[in-house]
Amino acid sequence: MKIDSMTEANTYFPELTQIETAASRISEVVMETPLQENIRYSRRYEADIMLKREDLQRVRSYKIRGAYNKISSLTIPEREKGVVCASAGNHAQGVAFACHELKIKGTIYMPTVTPKQKIEQTKMFGGAYVEIVLTGDTFDDASKAAKNVCEAEGRTFVHPFDDPKIIEGQGTIGLELIKQTSQTIDYVFVPVGGGGLASGICGALKTLSPETKIIGVEPQGAPSMKTAIANKCTTEIKNIDKFIDGAAVQKVGDYNFSVCKDNLTDMITVPEGLVCQTILDLYNRDAIVVEPAGALTLAALELYKEEVKGKNVVCIVSGSNNDITRTAEIKERALLYANLKHYFIVRFPQRAGALKQFVGEVLGPNDDITHFEYSKKSSRENGPAVVGIELKNQKDLEPLMDRMKTYNFYGDYLNDKPNLFQFLV
């Protein structure tokens, strides 16, 4: 969305009446998702932990709320010209669904590297009303192309977060929370990417439940809102970790920042590895499938465990569009965070029996080799290998390294060398 005046963005706040209008507008197509108590998390943190299950929404994320509210509010001339958006994820599916329901032509720009599964899902929701254009290597490339088309053809750009109608649509979750529980909500944990959902929640709860503390949660590798609040202005972060793709943006929206800076109780970041362990726990113990951004708020409880004791807590589970092919990487990051996966350069003496000695005398009884790359150098005394080792207990690391050095196998430790480590994970 083009912002005609920065003053408008700086003074914007989603009023309750606007959110109620959005709720009425989207009611025929958007589910009222369950608010469920989670016994395991409640016992673990000695609190009443409730999950707002937006992962069960019709497009498997909350994004349909804002997209449908925005597109359904267009004038007839605007509808006739059609809409454009840029997205490689949940926003694209929300826009596609809205276009199909409202019979409005839409063009969705996606980076060429977008996984096929996401492209197919967007096509399914949009049907004949949506055209998908793959362009550029990054989201920024796709977004630039989308905005150029909007300007040239006079079409409406549906921004993923920096738009009042998007914010008000997402804020309908706050209305549902108040309706679904008679208890006072002490804390609401909200995932933050561009800030659309957090802004909407602030708009609803600051009026309906002003005593509720609203905690924004970002990935540690993409702290865009935290940085903006610290700098007192929106700030572009050049290099971010895009692993938690649903919440990894380089710069938050102007409207979103205007709301969040004054209304979030706290803005925290969560390590990606902790999020990965949360994804695995939710799947293995609760039979809940979430995408990385969907696990952010539950992972954040570990950082707030003293504050939430004895409190009524809501965690918004924002989506479940997870790609099963990412499971190996999710497990890897979880093990790294738990200090149970380690990579080394191991110097193997170029003699018969060296590998057998390493396995028998250097590795501990519970250590497991999970990665091995070896290059024999006939002109050298030692041949280097990159070896990944999974431990059962993080306390086993120091004895393992001591044995490597004692038997002259130790070359280097790679976990704390990010320029090399990025090629392994």
C-alpha positions, 0 to 999 in steps of 0.5 A: 500500500502506498502511504500518502502521508507519513503523518497518517502512519505515525498516528494510526491506531486500529479502533475497535469499531474498525476491527468489529467492522472487519469481523463482520466483513470476513465472518462468512469465510473465516473460521472462529478458530479454537482456543484450547488449553494445553495440559502439557505446557500448563503443567510445565510452566505452572500456568493456564496455557491456552493455544489460539489455533490459527493453524486450523484456519481455512488456509492454515494461517491467520493471513486470510483474515487481513487479506479478505478484509482488505480485498472485500473493502475495495470499491467496484472500480478497484475490484474491476482492475484487480489486485496484486501481491508479493509473497512466498508463503501464507499471505499469497494463499490468503490473497488467492483464497479471497480472490476466488471467493470474491471473483476478483482477478489477482496476480501473485508475484513469487521468487523463483526459488519458492518451493513447489508445494507453496506454489501449488497451494496458492494455485489451488486456493485461487483457481482461475482467478489467480495468476502466479508470476515467478520472478527474481531470487528474493522476496524483495525482487518479487515485491518490486516487480509487483509494485511496478505493475500496480503503478503501471496498471493502476491496480491495488497492491495488497501488502502483507502487513503495512496496511490498516485494512490488513491490520484490522482483519488480523485484529479480529483474533483479539475479538475472538479471544475475549469472546472465548474465555471468561477469565482475565487474560494476563499475557498474550504472546504474539508472533511478529514478522512485519507486525500486522498481527501484533498491531491488530491484537493491540487494537482489540485488547487495549480497549477490551482487555487493557490489563492484558500484557501483549508480548511480541515474539521475533526470531533471534535472527530477524529482530526487525521490530525489536531493532525499530523500537530500540532505534525509535524508527523503522530500520532495515536489517541487511542480513537476516536468518530466513529460516523462520520464513513466516516471521523473517522480514528485513523491515517492519511496516510504518503503520505496524511500528506506530502501533507496536512501539507504544502498545506492546508490553515487551518485544523479545527474540527467540533462538531459531534452535529453540523454535525447532525443538518446539516444533518437534515437541508439538508434533511428537507430544501433542500431534500438532503440526506447525510451521516455524513461525507458528511455534514462536510463541510457545518457544517464548514461554521458556524465556518468560517462565518465571513471569507466567507462573500462576497466570492465564496465558494465550499463545497464538499459533499462527500457522501450519504450512510446514514443508515436510522436506525441512524436517531434517534441518529442523532436527539439526537446528534443535540438536545444535541449540541443545549443544548435542550436535558438533562438527569437527575437522578431524586429522586422520593418520593415513594408515590402515586402522586409523578410522577403527581407532577413532571409532573404538578409542576416541568416540564415547559409547553413546556418541554417533557419527552423523556426517563424514566427508574425507579426502585422502591426500597421498602426499601428506601424513594426515588426511582431513575429514569433516565429521559431525557427531551427535551426543547423548549428553552435552557434558560429553563434548569436553571429554570427546575433544580431550580424547581427540587431542590425546590421540592426535586426531583433533584438527578444528572445531567448526560450530563456532566458525559461522563462515564455514559452519553455514555450508554444513547446516 
